[in-house]
Amino acid sequence: MTYRWRAAAGTLSASGHQSGHLDRAIHRRKRADSGGGVERRRDEGDRFRDVLVSVSPTGPIITSVNPSEAKAGNEIRITGAGFGTGEGGSRLIVGGVTASGILSWNETEIRALIPEGASTGSVKVMIGGVESSPGTLVVLWEKENPENVPLSTAVNEQLFPQMVSDGAAGAIVVWADLRNGLNTDVYAQRVNGSGAVLWAADGVPIAAAANNQSVPQLVSDGAGGAIIAWEDNRTGTSDIYAQRVNRDGIAQWAENGIPVTAAANAQLSPQVIPDGSGGAILVWLDFRNGGTPDLFVQRINGDGAAQWGADGIPLSLGGQRPTISPSDFGRRRRRDPRLAGSPQRHALRHLRATDQRRRTGALDPRRNRDLHRRQ
């Protein structure tokens, strides 16, 4: 018995002596999966059997892309079959962008220039609405070390950059910025996988309130944007503020950010992790009780609303470093129902790891503050 069907990439067939129910199973599978190869099926005797699946192409096929790494504007050579005798109404798509700089086109070879805006990814040929098998190309950034790509060349200094993936082969970068004078503000920029900046030249302002906004930290919001937290001295005493920015660089919460905590005395050195639901969990050093710092934590949702009290909840009091084990967490959770749930447990694990880095010198927020003052 021979099974045969057509797909965008070709005509597929399988041969054997399977029963009718296997016939139906193969056709159900192939409606969703048009690839070829050897598939394992269960026969009427409840035994597994290999079924040969072959492909006879009816559309274009790419066999190679050379060179495999190049910059926008460089020439690439695509080889294969079924490209047709000329470009006509066909298209070459490189890294998501249709190439307009076609140098030559024949049945087995296309020579073209990599279009501006192309990203690392697939190379495809579209002929009569039929898409070829994909090739791959790594699109290099326009400038190489030691120049790289400038995210901001604004006046004065840009300090303490932090970075997170944008989920699309690029990144969102945040930093403290002295362009407006003696006080630092917080700015951010997004760069794509090809090294092109996507937001306003020199970055977008995240917080440019009175006095200093510094020591920014950020995490992905899970939707192509980021949630950013920082130390904020706009009231004359350091508090913790946060802002959410979307994939287009537009602030989603109040202008210049929202207060995560504005308790008495100073709150310093925020650390932040995603909560898995579009929000974030933040922890910081807190002097609201005077003397040595305590550790407080807060969760904010994707709309910027505090989830754990107005100014956060305490994790460690009396200046002690956190050393919370799973058993400690269980006892603490029984005493305080606000600590129930996986996001809090995740925050405590992160806090413990952060404390270990502080102990070994890998993370010292006081050193960063001293450096900032010296600037």
ZIMO-V499253 format. One line per field, one symbol per residue. phi: phi as a letter, one per 40 degrees, with the letter a starting at -180 (. if undefined). A space follows every 10 residues. Layout:
phi->???
This chain:
phi->.bbaabadci bbaabibccc ccdccccccc ccbbcbhbbc bccccgbcac bcbbbbdbbc bbbabbccba cdgccbbbbi agcgcacfcc bbbbfgbccb cccaaadbab baccccgcbd icbbbbbfgc cccccbaccc ccbbdccfbc cabccgbbbf cbaaccgbgb abbbacbbcc hcccbbbaab bcccgccbbd dggbccabcc gcbafcbabc cgbgbabbba cbbccgbcbb baabbcccgb cbbcdggbcc abccgcbbfc babccgbgba bbbacbbccg gccbbbbabb cccgccbbgc bgbcbabggc ccbccdcdcc cccccbcccc hccccccccc cccccccccc gcabcccccc ccccc
